Amino acid sequence: MDSHYYKKAPRSCGQLPNPLKGQSPIDLPASAKPVANTGNFSVVLHTASAVMSHEGYIVKATWSGGPDSRLTLNGKVYKSLQLHPHAPSEHTLGGKQYPFEVHFVHADKDKNLAVVGIFFDLDPQD
């Protein structure tokens, strides 16, 4: 899947406010340091049935994990909604693109999004 899928999906991305300007892709600086969790971030996930879909430019899994599946960030609660992959990664770290990235999408009661992205590297022995 092309990591710049939004360029191939102008109709769907055109529905977003300010079509992805300043959002994606992001090159995280290699000098970024991990920050200790001071209690402002937590994730609680429970098992749930999911529906897989292909929307012409992206595959995603959507579920309803109930009110207990959530991300809490700075006191604001976001319900867990879906995940979708990018291969290669949509974002980069110090200019390095990873072979795979997964986004876990959450929304608060006002439909503001919080997305957690995880980079994956391949083990040449696998």
N, CA, C and O atoms as a Tinker XYZ file with bonds, in Angstrom:
   504  protein
     1  N      0.840000   -1.168000    0.000000    73     2
     2  CA     0.000000    0.000000    0.000000    64     1     3
     3  C      0.889000    1.235000    0.000000    63     2     4     5
     4  O      1.854000    1.311000    0.760000    81     3
     5  N      0.573000    2.174000   -0.828000    73     3     6
     6  CA     1.330000    3.414000   -0.913000    64     5     7
     7  C      1.116000    4.222000    0.361000    63     6     8     9
     8  O     -0.024000    4.468000    0.757000    81     7
     9  N      2.196000    4.633000    0.999000    73     7    10
    10  CA     2.070000    5.380000    2.245000    64     9    11
    11  C      1.435000    6.753000    2.028000    63    10    12    13
    12  O      0.975000    7.379000    2.983000    81    11
    13  N      1.406000    7.212000    0.820000    73    11    14
    14  CA     0.800000    8.504000    0.522000    64    13    15
    15  C     -0.549000    8.294000   -0.166000    63    14    16    17
    16  O     -0.851000    8.929000   -1.176000    81    15
    17  N     -1.356000    7.386000    0.403000    73    15    18
    18  CA    -2.629000    7.012000   -0.194000    64    17    19
    19  C     -3.559000    8.200000   -0.360000    63    18    20    21
    20  O     -4.386000    8.200000   -1.272000    81    19
    21  N     -3.451000    9.214000    0.491000    73    19    22
    22  CA    -4.373000   10.348000    0.410000    64    21    23
    23  C     -4.237000   11.079000   -0.912000    63    22    24    25
    24  O     -5.190000   11.720000   -1.355000    81    23
    25  N     -3.073000   11.003000   -1.558000    73    23    26
    26  CA    -2.909000   11.634000   -2.862000    64    25    27
    27  C     -3.709000   10.893000   -3.925000    63    26    28    29
    28  O     -4.045000   11.454000   -4.967000    81    27
    29  N     -4.013000    9.615000   -3.649000    73    27    30
    30  CA    -4.760000    8.805000   -4.598000    64    29    31
    31  C     -6.242000    8.770000   -4.253000    63    30    32    33
    32  O     -7.030000    8.155000   -4.971000    81    31
    33  N     -6.626000    9.420000   -3.168000    73    31    34
    34  CA    -8.011000    9.356000   -2.720000    64    33    35
    35  C     -8.559000   10.755000   -2.453000    63    34    36    37
    36  O     -9.049000   11.027000   -1.358000    81    35
    37  N     -8.480000   11.637000   -3.437000    73    35    38
    38  CA    -8.878000   13.015000   -3.173000    64    37    39
    39  C    -10.345000   13.168000   -2.796000    63    38    40    41
    40  O    -10.692000   14.078000   -2.043000    81    39
    41  N    -11.214000   12.296000   -3.304000    73    39    42
    42  CA   -12.631000   12.435000   -2.955000    64    41    43
    43  C    -12.848000   12.199000   -1.471000    63    42    44    45
    44  O    -13.557000   12.966000   -0.818000    81    43
    45  N    -12.252000   11.155000   -0.936000    73    43    46
    46  CA   -12.466000   10.861000    0.478000    64    45    47
    47  C    -11.731000   11.859000    1.355000    63    46    48    49
    48  O    -12.265000   12.284000    2.380000    81    47
    49  N    -10.529000   12.240000    0.981000    73    47    50
    50  CA    -9.763000   13.161000    1.813000    64    49    51
    51  C    -10.299000   14.575000    1.709000    63    50    52    53
    52  O    -10.112000   15.388000    2.614000    81    51
    53  N    -10.962000   14.863000    0.610000    73    51    54
    54  CA   -11.557000   16.176000    0.461000    64    53    55
    55  C    -12.673000   16.421000    1.456000    63    54    56    57
    56  O    -13.063000   17.568000    1.675000    81    55
    57  N    -13.196000   15.360000    2.063000    73    55    58
    58  CA   -14.260000   15.504000    3.047000    64    57    59
    59  C    -13.702000   15.898000    4.406000    63    58    60    61
    60  O    -14.459000   16.298000    5.290000    81    59
    61  N    -12.401000   15.791000    4.584000    73    59    62
    62  CA   -11.791000   16.151000    5.852000    64    61    63
    63  C    -11.593000   17.658000    5.907000    63    62    64    65
    64  O    -11.380000   18.296000    4.876000    81    63
    65  N    -11.662000   18.233000    7.115000    73    63    66
    66  CA   -11.392000   19.662000    7.204000    64    65    67
    67  C     -9.948000   19.943000    6.808000    63    66    68    69
    68  O     -9.027000   19.286000    7.294000    81    67
    69  N     -9.753000   20.908000    5.936000    73    67    70
    70  CA    -8.405000   21.309000    5.522000    64    69    71
    71  C     -7.593000   20.101000    5.068000    63    70    72    73
    72  O     -6.594000   19.766000    5.704000    81    71
    73  N     -7.996000   19.437000    3.985000    73    71    74
    74  CA    -7.541000   18.100000    3.586000    64    73    75
    75  C     -6.101000   17.707000    3.927000    63    74    76    77
    76  O     -5.200000   17.839000    3.099000    81    75
    77  N     -5.903000   17.235000    5.130000    73    75    78
    78  CA    -4.649000   16.668000    5.606000    64    77    79
    79  C     -3.481000   17.641000    5.611000    63    78    80    81
    80  O     -2.334000   17.212000    5.738000    81    79
    81  N     -3.733000   18.921000    5.479000    73    79    82
    82  CA    -2.637000   19.889000    5.503000    64    81    83
    83  C     -2.050000   19.925000    6.907000    63    82    84    85
    84  O     -2.776000   20.118000    7.882000    81    83
    85  N     -0.756000   19.744000    7.008000    73    83    86
    86  CA    -0.082000   19.793000    8.290000    64    85    87
    87  C     -0.292000   18.566000    9.152000    63    86    88    89
    88  O      0.106000   18.566000   10.317000    81    87
    89  N     -0.902000   17.523000    8.619000    73    87    90
    90  CA    -1.160000   16.331000    9.409000    64    89    91
    91  C     -0.284000   15.164000    8.994000    63    90    92    93
    92  O      0.369000   14.554000    9.842000    81    91
    93  N     -0.255000   14.844000    7.725000    73    91    94
    94  CA     0.433000   13.631000    7.286000    64    93    95
    95  C      1.140000   13.878000    5.970000    63    94    96    97
    96  O      0.658000   14.668000    5.158000    81    95
    97  N      2.235000   13.248000    5.740000    73    95    98
    98  CA     3.010000   12.473000    6.708000    64    97    99
    99  C      3.844000   13.389000    7.602000    63    98   100   101
   100  O      4.106000   14.541000    7.256000    81    99
   101  N      4.253000   12.867000    8.746000    73    99   102
   102  CA     5.075000   13.599000    9.708000    64   101   103
   103  C      6.438000   12.917000    9.794000    63   102   104   105
   104  O      6.522000   11.694000    9.909000    81   103
   105  N      7.503000   13.715000    9.738000    73   103   106
   106  CA     8.849000   13.188000    9.972000    64   105   107
   107  C      9.228000   13.557000   11.398000    63   106   108   109
   108  O      9.581000   14.702000   11.679000    81   107
   109  N      9.153000   12.577000   12.299000    73   107   110
   110  CA     9.528000   12.811000   13.694000    64   109   111
   111  C     11.038000   12.963000   13.770000    63   110   112   113
   112  O     11.757000   12.155000   13.182000    81   111
   113  N     11.542000   13.965000   14.471000    73   111   114
   114  CA    12.998000   14.146000   14.529000    64   113   115
   115  C     13.684000   12.990000   15.246000    63   114   116   117
   116  O     13.196000   12.505000   16.267000    81   115
   117  N     14.812000   12.556000   14.708000    73   115   118
   118  CA    15.569000   11.451000   15.318000    64   117   119
   119  C     16.049000   11.827000   16.712000    63   118   120   121
   120  O     16.325000   10.949000   17.530000    81   119
   121  N     16.152000   13.117000   16.991000    73   119   122
   122  CA    16.617000   13.574000   18.302000    64   121   123
   123  C     15.521000   13.527000   19.367000    63   122   124   125
   124  O     15.789000   13.797000   20.538000    81   123
   125  N     14.289000   13.187000   18.976000    73   123   126
   126  CA    13.184000   13.123000   19.943000    64   125   127
   127  C     13.487000   12.078000   21.002000    63   126   128   129
   128  O     13.913000   10.966000   20.690000    81   127
   129  N     13.268000   12.438000   22.234000    73   127   130
   130  CA    13.544000   11.542000   23.365000    64   129   131
   131  C     12.227000   11.050000   23.959000    63   130   132   133
   132  O     11.250000   11.797000   24.011000    81   131
   133  N     12.200000    9.791000   24.410000    73   131   134
   134  CA    10.994000    9.301000   25.089000    64   133   135
   135  C     10.731000   10.131000   26.345000    63   134   136   137
   136  O     11.658000   10.587000   27.013000    81   135
   137  N      9.466000   10.312000   26.643000    73   135   138
   138  CA     9.065000   11.058000   27.828000    64   137   139
   139  C      8.385000   10.091000   28.779000    63   138   140   141
   140  O      7.528000    9.309000   28.369000    81   139
   141  N      8.761000   10.143000   30.037000    73   139   142
   142  CA     8.146000    9.256000   31.031000    64   141   143
   143  C      6.655000    9.558000   31.143000    63   142   144   145
   144  O      6.248000   10.719000   31.119000    81   143
   145  N      5.847000    8.512000   31.266000    73   143   146
   146  CA     4.410000    8.688000   31.435000    64   145   147
   147  C      4.154000    9.183000   32.853000    63   146   148   149
   148  O      4.421000    8.475000   33.824000    81   147
   149  N      3.642000   10.385000   32.963000    73   147   150
   150  CA     3.370000   10.973000   34.278000    64   149   151
   151  C      1.916000   10.776000   34.684000    63   150   152   153
   152  O      1.402000   11.486000   35.548000    81   151
   153  N      1.261000    9.812000   34.058000    73   151   154
   154  CA    -0.134000    9.554000   34.381000    64   153   155
   155  C     -1.102000   10.286000   33.482000    63   154   156   157
   156  O     -2.315000   10.192000   33.672000    81   155
   157  N     -0.586000   11.022000   32.495000    73   155   158
   158  CA    -1.446000   11.768000   31.585000    64   157   159
   159  C     -1.892000   10.948000   30.388000    63   158   160   161
   160  O     -2.667000   11.429000   29.562000    81   159
   161  N     -1.407000    9.701000   30.285000    73   159   162
   162  CA    -1.714000    8.854000   29.131000    64   161   163
   163  C     -1.960000    7.439000   29.610000    63   162   164   165
   164  O     -1.138000    6.873000   30.330000    81   163
   165  N     -3.088000    6.861000   29.214000    73   163   166
   166  CA    -3.350000    5.451000   29.516000    64   165   167
   167  C     -4.228000    4.858000   28.422000    63   166   168   169
   168  O     -5.016000    5.560000   27.788000    81   167
   169  N     -4.078000    3.560000   28.215000    73   167   170
   170  CA    -4.872000    2.833000   27.222000    64   169   171
   171  C     -5.453000    1.605000   27.901000    63   170   172   173
   172  O     -4.747000    0.874000   28.595000    81   171
   173  N     -6.747000    1.384000   27.695000    73   171   174
   174  CA    -7.428000    0.187000   28.184000    64   173   175
   175  C     -8.138000   -0.427000   26.988000    63   174   176   177
   176  O     -8.976000    0.223000   26.364000    81   175
   177  N     -7.809000   -1.675000   26.663000    73   175   178
   178  CA    -8.439000   -2.356000   25.528000    64   177   179
   179  C     -9.065000   -3.661000   25.988000    63   178   180   181
   180  O     -8.513000   -4.366000   26.833000    81   179
   181  N    -10.212000   -3.970000   25.427000    73   179   182
   182  CA   -10.897000   -5.231000   25.674000    64   181   183
   183  C    -11.160000   -5.894000   24.329000    63   182   184   185
   184  O    -11.190000   -5.221000   23.299000    81   183
   185  N    -11.350000   -7.200000   24.334000    73   183   186
   186  CA   -11.624000   -7.905000   23.084000    64   185   187
   187  C    -12.988000   -7.491000   22.544000    63   186   188   189
   188  O    -13.907000   -7.180000   23.302000    81   187
   189  N    -13.097000   -7.493000   21.226000    73   187   190
   190  CA   -14.348000   -7.126000   20.560000    64   189   191
   191  C    -14.337000   -7.714000   19.164000    63   190   192   193
   192  O    -13.277000   -7.920000   18.574000    81   191
   193  N    -15.515000   -7.982000   18.642000    73   191   194
   194  CA   -15.629000   -8.415000   17.250000    64   193   195
   195  C    -15.311000   -7.224000   16.354000    63   194   196   197
   196  O    -15.663000   -6.085000   16.662000    81   195
   197  N    -14.641000   -7.504000   15.244000    73   195   198
   198  CA   -14.262000   -6.435000   14.319000    64   197   199
   199  C    -14.768000   -6.751000   12.923000    63   198   200   201
   200  O    -14.971000   -7.911000   12.564000    81   199
   201  N    -14.964000   -5.711000   12.153000    73   199   202
   202  CA   -15.352000   -5.834000   10.756000    64   201   203
   203  C    -14.196000   -5.301000    9.924000    63   202   204   205
   204  O    -13.778000   -4.156000   10.097000    81   203
   205  N    -13.677000   -6.132000    9.019000    73   203   206
   206  CA   -12.607000   -5.712000    8.114000    64   205   207
   207  C    -13.243000   -5.127000    6.858000    63   206   208   209
   208  O    -14.222000   -5.666000    6.341000    81   207
   209  N    -12.687000   -4.032000    6.375000    73   207   210
   210  CA   -13.204000   -3.431000    5.150000    64   209   211
   211  C    -12.045000   -2.901000    4.314000    63   210   212   213
   212  O    -10.985000   -2.547000    4.830000    81   211
   213  N    -12.284000   -2.858000    3.005000    73   211   214
   214  CA   -11.325000   -2.274000    2.073000    64   213   215
   215  C    -12.051000   -1.127000    1.399000    63   214   216   217
   216  O    -13.086000   -1.324000    0.762000    81   215
   217  N    -11.512000    0.060000    1.541000    73   215   218
   218  CA   -12.204000    1.244000    1.044000    64   217   219
   219  C    -11.535000    1.833000   -0.190000    63   218   220   221
   220  O    -11.567000    3.045000   -0.401000    81   219
   221  N    -10.931000    0.977000   -1.000000    73   219   222
   222  CA   -10.331000    1.422000   -2.243000    64   221   223
   223  C     -8.909000    1.932000   -2.090000    63   222   224   225
   224  O     -8.112000    1.825000   -3.023000    81   223
   225  N     -8.580000    2.477000   -0.943000    73   223   226
   226  CA    -7.233000    2.990000   -0.717000    64   225   227
   227  C     -6.660000    2.547000    0.621000    63   226   228   229
   228  O     -5.480000    2.771000    0.890000    81   227
   229  N     -7.482000    1.919000    1.468000    73   227   230
   230  CA    -6.991000    1.485000    2.773000    64   229   231
   231  C     -7.839000    0.334000    3.300000    63   230   232   233
   232  O     -9.047000    0.270000    3.069000    81   231
   233  N     -7.179000   -0.569000    4.010000    73   231   234
   234  CA    -7.858000   -1.667000    4.700000    64   233   235
   235  C     -7.927000   -1.267000    6.162000    63   234   236   237
   236  O     -6.955000   -0.756000    6.719000    81   235
   237  N     -9.091000   -1.501000    6.793000    73   235   238
   238  CA    -9.175000   -1.173000    8.210000    64   237   239
   239  C    -10.053000   -2.169000    8.944000    63   238   240   241
   240  O    -10.901000   -2.833000    8.348000    81   239
   241  N     -9.834000   -2.260000   10.243000    73   239   242
   242  CA   -10.661000   -3.070000   11.132000    64   241   243
   243  C    -11.386000   -2.102000   12.058000    63   242   244   245
   244  O    -10.759000   -1.282000   12.729000    81   243
   245  N    -12.712000   -2.205000   12.089000    73   243   246
   246  CA   -13.539000   -1.327000   12.909000    64   245   247
   247  C    -14.283000   -2.171000   13.921000    63   246   248   249
   248  O    -14.720000   -3.275000   13.597000    81   247
   249  N    -14.435000   -1.679000   15.139000    73   247   250
   250  CA   -15.114000   -2.450000   16.180000    64   249   251
   251  C    -15.817000   -1.515000   17.145000    63   250   252   253
   252  O    -15.635000   -0.297000   17.134000    81   251
   253  N    -16.625000   -2.144000   17.976000    73   251   254
   254  CA   -17.237000   -1.437000   19.090000    64   253   255
   255  C    -16.819000   -2.178000   20.342000    63   254   256   257
   256  O    -17.456000   -3.157000   20.731000    81   255
   257  N    -15.764000   -1.722000   20.968000    73   255   258
   258  CA   -15.233000   -2.386000   22.153000    64   257   259
   259  C    -15.954000   -1.999000   23.420000    63   258   260   261
   260  O    -15.561000   -2.419000   24.509000    81   259
   261  N    -17.018000   -1.197000   23.300000    73   259   262
   262  CA   -17.736000   -0.758000   24.484000    64   261   263
   263  C    -17.027000    0.406000   25.147000    63   262   264   265
   264  O    -15.934000    0.794000   24.734000    81   263
   265  N    -17.645000    0.958000   26.166000    73   263   266
   266  CA   -17.092000    2.147000   26.814000    64   265   267
   267  C    -15.799000    1.878000   27.578000    63   266   268   269
   268  O    -15.098000    2.817000   27.954000    81   267
   269  N    -15.471000    0.593000   27.812000    73   267   270
   270  CA   -14.260000    0.290000   28.572000    64   269   271
   271  C    -13.001000    0.269000   27.715000    63   270   272   273
   272  O    -11.897000    0.300000   28.260000    81   271
   273  N    -13.132000    0.218000   26.382000    73   271   274
   274  CA   -11.957000    0.276000   25.510000    64   273   275
   275  C    -11.711000    1.742000   25.194000    63   274   276   277
   276  O    -12.491000    2.376000   24.484000    81   275
   277  N    -10.614000    2.274000   25.728000    73   275   278
   278  CA   -10.428000    3.716000   25.626000    64   277   279
   279  C     -8.956000    4.117000   25.766000    63   278   280   281
   280  O     -8.113000    3.360000   26.246000    81   279
   281  N     -8.705000    5.316000   25.332000    73   279   282
   282  CA    -7.431000    5.981000   25.538000    64   281   283
   283  C     -7.754000    7.232000   26.355000    63   282   284   285
   284  O     -8.701000    7.951000   26.036000    81   283
   285  N     -6.992000    7.492000   27.381000    73   283   286
   286  CA    -7.165000    8.719000   28.162000    64   285   287
   287  C     -5.898000    9.540000   28.014000    63   286   288   289
   288  O     -4.798000    9.056000   28.278000    81   287
   289  N     -6.060000   10.786000   27.590000    73   287   290
   290  CA    -4.928000   11.673000   27.348000    64   289   291
   291  C     -5.219000   13.013000   28.008000    63   290   292   293
   292  O     -6.181000   13.692000   27.652000    81   291
   293  N     -4.389000   13.388000   28.964000    73   291   294
   294  CA    -4.565000   14.651000   29.691000    64   293   295
   295  C     -5.979000   14.808000   30.241000    63   294   296   297
   296  O     -6.552000   15.897000   30.201000    81   295
   297  N     -6.536000   13.715000   30.753000    73   295   298
   298  CA    -7.857000   13.742000   31.369000    64   297   299
   299  C     -9.018000   13.603000   30.410000    63   298   300   301
   300  O    -10.160000   13.479000   30.852000    81   299
   301  N     -8.767000   13.620000   29.108000    73   299   302
   302  CA    -9.829000   13.494000   28.109000    64   301   303
   303  C     -9.913000   12.043000   27.663000    63   302   304   305
   304  O     -8.890000   11.417000   27.386000    81   303
   305  N    -11.139000   11.497000   27.592000    73   303   306
   306  CA   -11.350000   10.089000   27.251000    64   305   307
   307  C    -11.728000    9.961000   25.779000    63   306   308   309
   308  O    -12.614000   10.660000   25.287000    81   307
   309  N    -11.037000    9.049000   25.083000    73   307   310
   310  CA   -11.279000    8.768000   23.670000    64   309   311
   311  C    -11.647000    7.295000   23.539000    63   310   312   313
   312  O    -10.912000    6.431000   24.018000    81   311
   313  N    -12.771000    7.000000   22.899000    73   311   314
   314  CA   -13.216000    5.620000   22.692000    64   313   315
   315  C    -12.423000    4.993000   21.545000    63   314   316   317
   316  O    -12.188000    5.632000   20.520000    81   315
   317  N    -12.018000    3.747000   21.726000    73   315   318
   318  CA   -11.289000    3.011000   20.695000    64   317   319
   319  C    -12.242000    2.654000   19.556000    63   318   320   321
   320  O    -13.308000    2.089000   19.799000    81   319
   321  N    -11.866000    2.979000   18.306000    73   319   322
   322  CA   -12.756000    2.782000   17.160000    64   321   323
   323  C    -12.243000    1.800000   16.119000    63   322   324   325
   324  O    -12.976000    0.905000   15.700000    81   323
   325  N    -10.977000    1.958000   15.693000    73   323   326
   326  CA   -10.488000    1.157000   14.570000    64   325   327
   327  C     -8.980000    1.188000   14.503000    63   326   328   329
   328  O     -8.313000    1.976000   15.174000    81   327
   329  N     -8.460000    0.294000   13.662000    73   327   330
   330  CA    -7.039000    0.323000   13.334000    64   329   331
   331  C     -6.896000    0.156000   11.837000    63   330   332   333
   332  O     -7.739000   -0.451000   11.177000    81   331
   333  N     -5.816000    0.702000   11.315000    73   331   334
   334  CA    -5.498000    0.515000    9.899000    64   333   335
   335  C     -3.983000    0.532000    9.723000    63   334   336   337
   336  O     -3.275000    1.257000   10.422000    81   335
   337  N     -3.489000   -0.280000    8.773000    73   335   338
   338  CA    -2.044000   -0.376000    8.534000    64   337   339
   339  C     -1.583000    0.525000    7.393000    63   338   340   341
   340  O     -2.376000    0.980000    6.569000    81   339
   341  N     -0.301000    0.761000    7.376000    73   339   342
   342  CA     0.372000    1.425000    6.260000    64   341   343
   343  C      1.635000    0.629000    5.963000    63   342   344   345
   344  O      2.419000    0.348000    6.870000    81   343
   345  N      1.836000    0.268000    4.717000    73   343   346
   346  CA     3.043000   -0.441000    4.318000    64   345   347
   347  C      3.523000    0.145000    2.993000    63   346   348   349
   348  O      2.863000   -0.043000    1.971000    81   347
   349  N      4.643000    0.843000    2.985000    73   347   350
   350  CA     5.520000    1.155000    4.107000    64   349   351
   351  C      4.868000    2.193000    5.018000    63   350   352   353
   352  O      3.751000    2.641000    4.760000    81   351
   353  N      5.573000    2.571000    6.085000    73   351   354
   354  CA     5.010000    3.499000    7.059000    64   353   355
   355  C      4.629000    4.825000    6.407000    63   354   356   357
   356  O      5.272000    5.287000    5.464000    81   355
   357  N      3.573000    5.417000    6.935000    73   355   358
   358  CA     3.146000    6.735000    6.460000    64   357   359
   359  C      4.101000    7.806000    6.984000    63   358   360   361
   360  O      4.485000    8.719000    6.252000    81   359
   361  N      4.474000    7.688000    8.235000    73   359   362
   362  CA     5.352000    8.657000    8.882000    64   361   363
   363  C      6.782000    8.124000    8.903000    63   362   364   365
   364  O      7.023000    6.949000    8.622000    81   363
   365  N      7.713000    8.988000    9.234000    73   363   366
   366  CA     9.121000    8.591000    9.296000    64   365   367
   367  C      9.721000    9.064000   10.619000    63   366   368   369
   368  O      9.179000    9.948000   11.283000    81   367
   369  N     10.830000    8.470000   10.979000    73   367   370
   370  CA    11.565000    8.843000   12.187000    64   369   371
   371  C     12.975000    9.217000   11.760000    63   370   372   373
   372  O     13.764000    8.353000   11.376000    81   371
   373  N     13.289000   10.494000   11.826000    73   371   374
   374  CA    14.597000   10.959000   11.367000    64   373   375
   375  C     14.828000   10.658000    9.903000    63   374   376   377
   376  O     15.951000   10.361000    9.496000    81   375
   377  N     13.767000   10.733000    9.104000    73   375   378
   378  CA    13.861000   10.454000    7.677000    64   377   379
   379  C     13.777000    8.984000    7.316000    63   378   380   381
   380  O     13.701000    8.647000    6.135000    81   379
   381  N     13.788000    8.098000    8.310000    73   379   382
   382  CA    13.722000    6.655000    8.034000    64   381   383
   383  C     12.269000    6.211000    7.917000    63   382   384   385
   384  O     11.457000    6.436000    8.814000    81   383
   385  N     11.963000    5.578000    6.795000    73   383   386
   386  CA    10.636000    5.001000    6.604000    64   385   387
   387  C     10.683000    3.533000    7.011000    63   386   388   389
   388  O     11.576000    2.798000    6.591000    81   387
   389  N      9.734000    3.113000    7.820000    73   387   390
   390  CA     9.683000    1.733000    8.297000    64   389   391
   391  C      8.841000    0.887000    7.354000    63   390   392   393
   392  O      7.999000    1.419000    6.632000    81   391
   393  N      9.060000   -0.441000    7.353000    73   391   394
   394  CA     8.314000   -1.298000    6.440000    64   393   395
   395  C      6.822000   -1.370000    6.755000    63   394   396   397
   396  O      6.018000   -1.702000    5.885000    81   395
   397  N      6.449000   -1.056000    8.010000    73   395   398
   398  CA     5.050000   -1.232000    8.400000    64   397   399
   399  C      4.731000   -0.286000    9.553000    63   398   400   401
   400  O      5.570000   -0.042000   10.420000    81   399
   401  N      3.517000    0.239000    9.552000    73   399   402
   402  CA     3.039000    1.106000   10.630000    64   401   403
   403  C      1.559000    0.814000   10.838000    63   402   404   405
   404  O      0.829000    0.589000    9.873000    81   403
   405  N      1.115000    0.817000   12.081000    73   403   406
   406  CA    -0.302000    0.623000   12.395000    64   405   407
   407  C     -0.786000    1.835000   13.174000    63   406   408   409
   408  O     -0.119000    2.303000   14.096000    81   407
   409  N     -1.959000    2.340000   12.790000    73   407   410
   410  CA    -2.606000    3.441000   13.502000    64   409   411
   411  C     -3.815000    2.908000   14.255000    63   410   412   413
   412  O     -4.662000    2.226000   13.678000    81   411
   413  N     -3.894000    3.222000   15.549000    73   411   414
   414  CA    -5.044000    2.894000   16.380000    64   413   415
   415  C     -5.808000    4.198000   16.582000    63   414   416   417
   416  O     -5.292000    5.146000   17.175000    81   415
   417  N     -7.048000    4.236000   16.080000    73   415   418
   418  CA    -7.826000    5.472000   16.053000    64   417   419
   419  C     -8.850000    5.485000   17.184000    63   418   420   421
   420  O     -9.561000    4.507000   17.414000    81   419
   421  N     -8.904000    6.608000   17.876000    73   419   422
   422  CA    -9.827000    6.812000   18.992000    64   421   423
   423  C    -10.543000    8.147000   18.778000    63   422   424   425
   424  O    -10.013000    9.036000   18.112000    81   423
   425  N    -11.758000    8.291000   19.348000    73   423   426
   426  CA   -12.495000    9.555000   19.249000    64   425   427
   427  C    -13.139000    9.888000   20.587000    63   426   428   429
   428  O    -13.599000    9.004000   21.310000    81   427
   429  N    -13.161000   11.185000   20.906000    73   427   430
   430  CA   -13.846000   11.611000   22.127000    64   429   431
   431  C    -15.325000   11.847000   21.816000    63   430   432   433
   432  O    -15.761000   11.634000   20.685000    81   431
   433  N    -16.083000   12.277000   22.796000    73   431   434
   434  CA   -17.528000   12.449000   22.619000    64   433   435
   435  C    -17.857000   13.524000   21.585000    63   434   436   437
   436  O    -18.958000   13.528000   21.034000    81   435
   437  N    -16.918000   14.439000   21.314000    73   435   438
   438  CA   -17.124000   15.487000   20.316000    64   437   439
   439  C    -16.521000   15.127000   18.959000    63   438   440   441
   440  O    -16.442000   15.969000   18.064000    81   439
   441  N    -16.097000   13.870000   18.813000    73   439   442
   442  CA   -15.524000   13.328000   17.578000    64   441   443
   443  C    -14.137000   13.881000   17.251000    63   442   444   445
   444  O    -13.700000   13.810000   16.102000    81   443
   445  N    -13.442000   14.430000   18.247000    73   443   446
   446  CA   -12.031000   14.781000   18.075000    64   445   447
   447  C    -11.233000   13.492000   18.129000    63   446   448   449
   448  O    -11.514000   12.623000   18.955000    81   447
   449  N    -10.241000   13.358000   17.260000    73   447   450
   450  CA    -9.483000   12.115000   17.159000    64   449   451
   451  C     -8.178000   12.154000   17.942000    63   450   452   453
   452  O     -7.545000   13.199000   18.095000    81   451
   453  N     -7.803000   10.983000   18.428000    73   451   454
   454  CA    -6.476000   10.740000   18.996000    64   453   455
   455  C     -5.992000    9.452000   18.342000    63   454   456   457
   456  O     -6.643000    8.413000   18.455000    81   455
   457  N     -4.861000    9.516000   17.664000    73   455   458
   458  CA    -4.347000    8.366000   16.923000    64   457   459
   459  C     -2.989000    7.975000   17.496000    63   458   460   461
   460  O     -2.101000    8.813000   17.657000    81   459
   461  N     -2.845000    6.689000   17.799000    73   459   462
   462  CA    -1.570000    6.149000   18.267000    64   461   463
   463  C     -0.968000    5.361000   17.110000    63   462   464   465
   464  O     -1.602000    4.443000   16.589000    81   463
   465  N      0.243000    5.709000   16.708000    73   463   466
   466  CA     0.923000    5.005000   15.628000    64   465   467
   467  C      2.090000    4.200000   16.166000    63   466   468   469
   468  O      2.816000    4.649000   17.053000    81   467
   469  N      2.262000    3.003000   15.620000    73   467   470
   470  CA     3.370000    2.133000   16.017000    64   469   471
   471  C      4.131000    1.717000   14.769000    63   470   472   473
   472  O      3.546000    1.188000   13.824000    81   471
   473  N      5.456000    1.962000   14.770000    73   471   474
   474  CA     6.325000    1.516000   13.684000    64   473   475
   475  C      6.729000    0.067000   13.925000    63   474   476   477
   476  O      6.908000   -0.358000   15.067000    81   475
   477  N      6.871000   -0.686000   12.835000    73   475   478
   478  CA     7.361000   -2.061000   12.903000    64   477   479
   479  C      8.567000   -2.185000   11.990000    63   478   480   481
   480  O      8.585000   -1.642000   10.885000    81   479
   481  N      9.566000   -2.901000   12.461000    73   479   482
   482  CA    10.730000   -3.216000   11.649000    64   481   483
   483  C     10.705000   -4.714000   11.382000    63   482   484   485
   484  O     10.139000   -5.469000   12.172000    81   483
   485  N     11.297000   -5.149000   10.302000    73   483   486
   486  CA    11.321000   -6.569000    9.963000    64   485   487
   487  C     12.584000   -7.216000   10.500000    63   486   488   489
   488  O     13.660000   -6.620000   10.474000    81   487
   489  N     12.444000   -8.429000   10.983000    73   487   490
   490  CA    13.588000   -9.223000   11.416000    64   489   491
   491  C     14.022000  -10.050000   10.215000    63   490   492   493
   492  O     13.240000  -10.874000    9.740000    81   491
   493  N     15.228000   -9.866000    9.707000    73   491   494
   494  CA    15.654000  -10.590000    8.505000    64   493   495
   495  C     15.632000  -12.106000    8.679000    63   494   496   497
   496  O     15.682000  -12.837000    7.690000    81   495
   497  N     15.559000  -12.589000    9.919000    73   495   498
   498  CA    15.528000  -14.032000   10.142000    64   497   499
   499  C     14.109000  -14.585000   10.175000    63   498   500   501
   500  O     13.924000  -15.800000   10.257000    81   499
   501  N     13.116000  -13.725000   10.113000    73   499   502
   502  CA    11.717000  -14.196000   10.090000    64   501   503
   503  C     11.236000  -14.348000    8.666000    63   502   504
   504  O     10.089000  -14.733000    8.440000    81   503
